[in-house]
Amino acid sequence: MMKKILALLIFATSIVNAQYTVKGTLTPPEKTDWVILYKIEGAKQKFVKNTTIQFDTIVVSGQKQVLGKFEFNLQADAKPGAYRATYRNKGTGFVDFYFNKENVEFIFNPKYPDESVVFTSSRENKLYNDYLQAYAAVQTKIDENQMSFITTENKDAKKAYKKKVKELEDVQEMYENKSEGMLANHFIKAFLRYNPSSPVETMDEYLSTTQDNFFKYIDFKSEALYNSSFLIDKITDYVFYLNVSEDEQLQKKLLIKSIINVMDKVPSGKLRKAVTEFLITTLADKRNGEAVDWMFSKFYDVLPANQFDAEFKKEKLELLRATVGRIAPDFSWDENGTAMKLSTLNDGDKYLLIFWSTGCPHCVKEIPVLHESMKSRNDVSIISFGIENDNVKWNEFIKTLPNWHNAIGTHPDYKWDNETVKTYQLLATPSYFVLDSNKKIIAMPDHMEDVQKYFEHN
């Protein structure tokens, strides 16, 4: 009897202490030696744990090859869902995978994680990756036949198109059946793209059909989709890549229309808050103050009180204090013993504000060129703002910039921590702002050539 009780206790303890492993192999390895594991929830990443990369050398065909390996242990009660192994702070430095109470193991090239990842353990991820490859192979042929029909109206292309659509239906059905009861099933169903039974006749019809049916098979109420990057990735593609135009005014209309279409499909609750905050954050990062203001007014300010985050709104609006449509943040400087302020300048119909630095090779080269090209524009008042550690080099350099207002911004510890620099959210030099007579920002050219082109036409 005692042996049975002891055996039962040991069995119970083994269940409590059961763990799942997530193993990754980087080939070749990254320079960094860390990996962070996140669980994706809504549009955010939730920290799970971190670990270090262990390096190993193997011999392949007589050649030494260095590998990087890492491993995470997940407890038995770890929640199923989408996880992300991140190994780089910038760029696409992560691998997403699904965890559903099984060990997960994969190999990948850290320079091209999406294209190179191969799962060596995990039924869920193996099946989903097999599905993606099988689906892409057929969908590519459908797209090729569709384009061929639009350009040539070839009957063979139409026939081939219909055949491939039927083949894709078979692929979809097979993988939906194979994944029944699995986590991957939610993503396989949602990944399906709408294809008309017959090819359309024009490119405009093709684009409108794609746009109108983009979310046709996506269940916005699915918890599995919510707890992954799937929905956010799809929304990103639809809003920022599918609905685009080179015409500035049309682009504004397309952006608003696409966001409204998305929000009409997103139910109230946590997903609506997550999507709204994601879109606002993305637009704020793009310095689109007009669209952010509209998003706050139209969607965020009307969220239930328990979902509204005043700090989030304050933070995003703070990022946009210096963007198109806003009055340029004020600052002051000394000019030959006279106290000057941006807000009180009245010597131009337009103003060009340039943030630069003597420590910036591009600036030192471009600023004199711009000074020469702007000499004929007496209607434009130019304010150059030097971001400097001290005024030694700056004092000498501004002697070559007569008839400009020359201000300097320093900081005792780090010049980029200067209050004006932080207020303007500057990430690089030179940075350009065009202001109207009321000091409202009306353009933010990226390069010197863009500044010159702007003033050639305005």
CORDAFEN-V857603 format. One record per pair of residues at least 6 apart in sequence whose ideal C-beta (glycine too) atoms are under 7 Angstrom apart, sorted by sequence separation. I is the first residue (numbers start at 0). J is the second residue. D is the distance in Angstrom with one decimal. If there is no record, write none. Layout:
I/J/D
I/J/D
This chain:
86/92/5.4
118/124/4.2
147/153/5.8
178/184/4.0
199/205/5.1
218/224/6.5
224/230/5.2
244/250/4.7
265/271/4.9
319/325/6.6
321/327/6.4
344/350/6.9
356/362/5.7
357/363/6.4
373/379/6.4
387/393/5.0
410/416/4.6
434/440/5.9
435/441/5.1
444/450/4.6
37/44/3.8
38/45/4.7
56/63/5.5
57/64/5.5
85/92/6.1
86/93/6.9
96/103/5.7
108/115/4.0
118/125/5.0
243/250/6.6
321/328/5.6
331/338/6.3
332/339/5.4
355/362/3.9
410/417/4.6
434/441/6.6
37/45/6.1
85/93/4.2
107/115/4.9
148/156/4.3
282/290/4.7
283/291/5.3
320/328/5.3
331/339/6.3
373/381/6.3
385/393/4.6
397/405/4.3
409/417/6.4
432/440/5.5
433/441/5.4
37/46/6.0
38/47/5.5
56/65/5.4
57/66/6.3
84/93/6.2
96/105/6.7
107/116/4.1
147/156/4.0
148/157/5.3
175/184/6.6
178/187/5.4
199/208/5.9
244/253/5.8
265/274/5.1
282/291/4.9
331/340/4.7
408/417/4.1
433/442/4.0
444/453/5.6
37/47/6.1
83/93/5.0
84/94/4.9
118/128/6.0
243/253/6.8
35/46/6.9
36/47/4.4
54/65/6.0
55/66/5.0
94/105/6.6
105/116/5.5
106/117/5.2
242/253/4.3
329/340/6.1
330/341/5.7
355/366/5.7
408/419/5.1
432/443/5.8
433/444/6.9
442/453/5.8
36/48/5.4
83/95/5.2
105/117/6.4
144/156/4.8
148/160/6.3
175/187/5.8
242/254/6.9
279/291/5.7
282/294/6.6
329/341/5.3
408/420/5.8
431/443/6.6
36/49/6.9
54/67/5.6
55/68/6.2
94/107/5.8
105/118/4.7
106/119/6.4
174/187/5.3
175/188/6.2
195/208/6.2
261/274/6.9
299/312/6.8
329/342/4.4
431/444/4.7
35/49/4.6
81/95/6.1
82/96/5.8
104/118/7.0
105/119/6.5
327/341/6.3
393/407/5.5
21/36/7.0
34/49/6.7
52/67/4.4
53/68/5.1
104/119/4.9
144/159/4.7
145/160/6.0
242/257/4.1
279/294/4.9
33/49/6.3
34/50/5.6
52/68/6.8
53/69/7.0
81/97/5.8
82/98/5.2
104/120/3.7
144/160/3.9
217/233/6.5
278/294/6.1
279/295/6.9
52/69/5.0
103/120/6.3
104/121/6.8
295/312/6.3
383/400/6.2
390/407/5.7
33/51/5.9
34/52/6.1
80/98/6.6
94/112/4.9
102/120/5.3
103/121/4.3
32/51/5.4
33/52/6.7
50/69/5.3
79/98/5.9
93/112/6.6
102/121/6.7
141/160/6.2
144/163/6.3
193/212/3.6
238/257/4.7
275/294/6.9
431/450/5.3
32/52/4.8
50/70/6.7
79/99/4.3
101/121/5.7
171/191/5.7
237/257/6.1
238/258/6.0
258/278/6.3
279/299/6.5
383/403/5.4
387/407/5.7
389/409/6.5
433/453/6.3
50/71/5.9
77/98/6.8
79/100/6.3
91/112/6.2
101/122/6.4
103/124/6.3
388/409/6.6
91/113/6.9
94/116/5.6
101/123/6.7
141/163/4.7
193/215/4.8
381/403/4.7
382/404/4.4
383/405/5.2
384/406/4.8
385/407/4.5
386/408/5.5
387/409/5.5
48/71/6.2
86/109/6.2
140/163/4.8
141/164/6.1
238/261/6.3
275/298/4.9
381/404/6.8
385/408/6.9
28/52/6.5
99/123/5.1
213/237/5.3
237/261/6.5
275/299/5.4
291/315/6.3
380/404/6.9
382/406/6.4
384/408/6.0
73/98/7.0
191/216/4.4
327/352/6.6
28/54/6.1
97/123/4.9
137/163/5.7
141/167/6.5
388/414/5.3
25/52/6.9
97/124/5.8
167/194/6.8
189/216/5.9
234/261/5.5
387/414/6.0
96/124/5.3
188/216/6.3
189/217/4.9
213/241/6.8
291/319/6.0
351/379/5.7
353/381/6.9
355/383/6.3
357/385/6.7
386/414/5.3
137/166/5.4
138/167/6.3
189/218/6.6
349/378/6.5
350/379/7.0
356/385/6.2
386/415/7.0
97/127/6.8
137/167/4.5
164/194/5.2
272/302/6.0
348/378/4.4
349/379/5.0
350/380/5.0
351/381/4.7
352/382/5.0
353/383/4.8
354/384/4.9
355/385/6.2
356/386/4.5
357/387/6.4
370/400/5.5
210/241/6.1
288/319/4.3
347/378/6.3
353/384/6.7
356/387/6.3
386/417/6.5
164/196/6.5
210/242/6.9
283/315/4.7
347/379/5.6
350/382/6.4
352/384/6.8
354/386/6.2
367/399/6.0
137/170/5.8
286/319/6.8
347/380/3.0
370/403/7.0
272/306/4.6
288/322/4.1
346/380/4.8
386/420/5.7
34/69/4.6
36/71/5.2
189/224/5.9
276/311/6.4
280/315/6.9
283/318/5.1
288/323/6.3
289/324/5.0
357/392/4.1
384/419/7.0
134/170/6.0
161/197/6.5
185/221/5.6
254/290/6.2
262/298/6.0
279/315/5.8
283/319/6.0
286/322/4.5
288/324/5.0
344/380/6.2
357/393/5.6
28/65/5.9
133/170/5.3
288/325/5.7
27/65/6.4
28/66/6.4
29/67/6.5
160/198/4.6
185/223/3.9
28/67/2.9
44/83/6.2
185/224/6.0
357/396/5.5
26/66/5.3
38/78/6.9
157/197/6.8
189/229/6.4
234/274/6.4
25/66/6.9
39/80/7.0
157/198/5.6
182/223/6.2
341/382/6.7
24/66/5.7
25/67/3.8
38/80/6.0
39/81/4.5
386/428/6.3
39/82/6.9
186/229/6.0
24/68/5.3
38/82/5.5
39/83/5.9
130/174/4.3
37/82/6.7
219/264/5.6
225/270/5.5
23/69/5.2
36/82/6.3
37/83/4.5
219/265/5.6
220/266/5.9
231/277/5.8
219/266/5.9
22/70/4.9
36/84/5.7
37/85/6.5
20/70/6.0
21/71/4.3
34/84/5.6
35/85/4.8
148/198/4.3
214/264/5.7
20/71/7.0
34/85/6.8
126/177/6.2
149/200/6.8
219/270/6.5
20/72/5.8
21/73/6.5
34/86/4.9
126/178/5.8
149/201/6.4
33/86/7.0
141/194/5.8
145/198/4.8
149/202/5.9
18/72/4.7
19/73/4.5
138/192/6.6
144/198/6.7
18/73/6.3
31/86/6.1
18/74/6.1
31/87/6.6
127/183/4.3
134/190/6.9
149/205/6.7
18/75/6.8
29/86/5.5
126/183/5.6
130/187/5.5
17/75/4.2
19/77/6.6
29/87/6.6
123/181/5.8
123/182/5.6
127/186/6.3
123/183/4.9
127/187/6.8
145/205/6.6
14/75/6.9
23/84/5.8
365/429/6.3
339/404/6.6
362/428/5.4
362/429/4.9
361/429/6.6
354/423/6.7
359/428/4.5
334/404/6.3
359/429/6.9
23/94/6.8
354/425/5.5
356/428/4.9
355/428/5.1
332/406/3.5
354/428/5.9
355/429/4.4
332/407/6.9
354/429/6.4
379/454/6.8
353/429/5.8
354/430/4.4
353/431/5.8
369/447/5.5
376/454/6.1
368/447/6.7
372/451/5.7
26/106/6.4
29/109/4.7
351/431/6.9
352/432/4.2
19/100/6.8
369/450/6.5
19/101/6.6
20/102/5.0
21/103/4.8
22/104/4.4
23/105/5.7
24/106/4.5
25/107/6.6
26/108/6.4
99/181/6.9
351/433/5.9
352/434/6.3
365/447/4.6
19/102/5.5
99/182/4.3
25/109/4.9
349/433/6.4
350/434/4.0
97/182/5.3
349/434/6.6
97/183/6.2
349/435/6.2
349/436/6.9
348/436/5.6
350/438/6.8
330/419/4.5
328/422/4.7
328/423/6.5
342/438/6.2
341/438/6.5
351/450/7.0
321/422/6.5
320/422/6.0
321/423/4.2
79/182/5.7
321/424/6.1
327/432/6.3
318/424/5.8
327/434/5.4
321/432/7.0
327/438/4.9
326/438/5.6
326/439/5.4
327/440/5.4
325/440/5.6
324/440/6.8
323/440/5.3
322/440/6.4
323/441/6.6
321/440/6.7
323/442/6.8
323/443/6.1
95/228/6.2
81/226/6.1
80/226/4.3
81/227/3.5
80/227/6.7
81/228/6.4
286/443/6.9
41/225/6.0
40/226/5.3
39/226/6.3
39/227/5.5
39/228/5.5
42/231/5.0
41/269/6.3
41/270/6.7
42/273/4.4
41/273/3.6
42/274/6.8
42/276/6.6
42/277/4.0
